[in-house]
Amino acid sequence: MISKITFIFLSVSALSLSQAFLFGFGPFTPGDYKPWRLGTCLVPTPVKNFQPEKFFKGHWYVQNHCGNFEWILPGICPTTEYNVTQDGDILELDYHYIPMTGRYKEKRAHSNTKLIKNGEGHLPMTFEFLRGLHPMDVPTFILGTDYENWAVVYYCKQQQVLKFEESLILTRKRDDEEIWQPVLDTLKLNKLDYRYFKPTVNNGCAPNEPHL
């Protein structure tokens, strides 16, 4: 029988050099930045009769998060801006402000409405790591949303015994700290524990925010 340590070694060995270095196994990554973790992705229940043109529109602001696969340096005011083109291309711009550097850090992703599975809130998003030199398809699940106020999104990619995972509670207003009951119901339905979600800082944001 192969030991757990051997499993971990084989899983890490299966990662590319850029994955291993940038995504938590390199010698210079911050201690709290460990996107690849032992475990298995959840089997979530995405939104049915999903309306992409309403969800992938305008800004969503991160109020709480569990896991982090995007940002090496911590920041404030995490935001996602979406747009859908006439051809159905979904454009995503994620950014947050890093007080230490006095700048916004950006990351882009993309998909297409044709990739939405079974009319549900489930599709792959291709994140452009290393400024697009290392694209990665990440299964994305919109677990719940009313499109106008709140949303819960779950990302998870499986690699052997490791998972690349993040969960977000989003709102349409940056300063909206209310936790809607449907949010808690959605988390419970998908076996996500609100106690493990960390609140984000959404004040002190700098002007001149990035845009698509």
N, C-alpha and C positions, 0 to 999 in steps of 0.2 A: 504494500500500500504506500502511495506517495504521500509524504508529509505535507503539512500546510506550508512550511517554509519552501519546500520544493515547488509547490503550486504557485506561490507568490513569485519565485524566481522565474519560472517558466512564463508567467503572465507578463512580468516586467520585461523579460527578454523579447516577448512578442511585440512590444511597443517599439515604434521608431525612435531614433535618437532624439528627434525634436520633441516627440511626445514625452519621452522619459525625462528630458531635461526641463522643458517648460511646464510640464503638467504634474510636477510634484516629486520626481525622483532624482532631480539633479542636485548637485552639492550646494548651489547658491540660491535655491528657492526659499522664500520665507517659511518659517515653521508652521504657520497657520494656513498656508496655501498648499493643500493636498487634494486636488480634484480626483485623482485615481485612488479609490479606496476599496478595501475588501468588501464584498457583498454582491447581492443580486438585485437587479432593477425590479421595481414593483411592476405589477400587472395592473395599470391604472384603468379607470373608467372615464374616457373622454366625453366631452359634450356631444350630444346627439343633435342632428339637424343644425350643424355648425354653420354660422354665417361669416365667412372670412372677410367679406367686404366691410362688415361692421367692426370686427375685432382688429384686423390689421389696418388700422386707420388712426392717425394722430399719435398722441403720446400716452404711454402708460408709465406710472411711477412706482418703483419698488418700495413697498412699505416694510416687508419682512422677507427674509430669505433663509434657506436651509441648504448649506453646501455652496460651493463657489468654484466654477471652472474657468471663469473669464479673467478675473483681475488679480494680478500678482501683487500690486501695490494697493492697499486699502484706500477707499475714498468715500465721498459723501454725494448725496443727490443722484443716486443711480436711476437712470431713465432709459426707456426704450421708445424709439420712434419707428412707426411702420408706414409703409405705403404699398399699394397694389397697383401695378401698371395695367394698361388696357390688354396686354397679353397674358395677364394673370401672374406675372412675376411678383413675388412678395419680397420687398426690400426691408431690411431691419438694420437699425443703427442703435447700438447700445453704448452708453457713455456714463461716466461719473467724474466728479471733480476731485482732484488730489491736492489737498491744501499744501502738502509738503513741496510739491513742484509748482503750484500755482497754475496748473493746466488741467484741461479735461482730457481724459483718456478715452479713446473710441475703439469699438470693435464692431465689425459688420457681419451680417449673415444674410442668406437669401434662400428662397424656395419658390414653389409655384403652386397655384391653387389646384392644378391637375394632380398634384401629389397627395392631396387630402384623401384620407382613406375612409371609404364607406360613408361619406357625408358627415363624419365625426371630427372632433377637434384633435386630429392625429395626423402628423406629417413630419417628414425629415426637414430640419433646418441645417444648412451648410454654413458653419462658422468659419470665418477667414482668419485663422491664426497666423502669426508671423506675417501680417499684412498681406494675406492671401497666398503666401507661399506654401502654407500647410492647411488646406481646407479639410474640414472634418464634418461628416454628416452626423447629426445628433437627433435621435428620435425625440419628438416634441409632442407633448400632450396638453391641450387646454382642458383642464379638468372641470372647470366651472367658470361661468361669467354671466353677467347681465348686460355686457357690452358698454354700458353707460357709467358704471361705478366701480366694479371690482372684477377681478379675475384671479384664478389660481392656475399656474403653469408648472408643468413638471418636465424636466429634461433628464434623459438617462441613456447612456450608451454602455453596452456590456463588452468587456474584453477579458475573456477567460474568467478568472475568479475576481476580477476587478470591475468596478463600475465608475462611470464618469457622470456625476449626478448633481442636479441642482433643482430646488423647488422655490417658487416665487409667489408672493402675494402682491398683487398689483392693484393700483387704484388710478382713476382718471385725474384726481386732484393730488398735487404733490404734498399738501399739508393735511391730507385726510388720514387721520390716525384711527378712525373708527374701524373696528373689526366686525364686519357684517356677519350675522348668524349664518347665512348661506355659505360664507367662507369656511366657517368652522364645520358645517355639515359636509362640505366638499372634502375637506381634509380628512375627516373621520371616515367617509365613504372610501377613500383611497389609502387608508391606513397610514396617514401622515399625522404626526403628533405636533400640535401647535407649540408645545413647550420647547421644542428644539429649534424653532424659528427665531432668528435674531432680528430685532428692529433696526432699520437703517436711519441715518441722519439725513433729513430733508430740509434743513435750513442752513443758511450761510452759503448758498449756492452762488457761484460767480456768474457775471453776465456773459453774453456772447456764447451761449450754448451751441454745440454742434447741431447740424441738421443734415438730413438726407440730401 
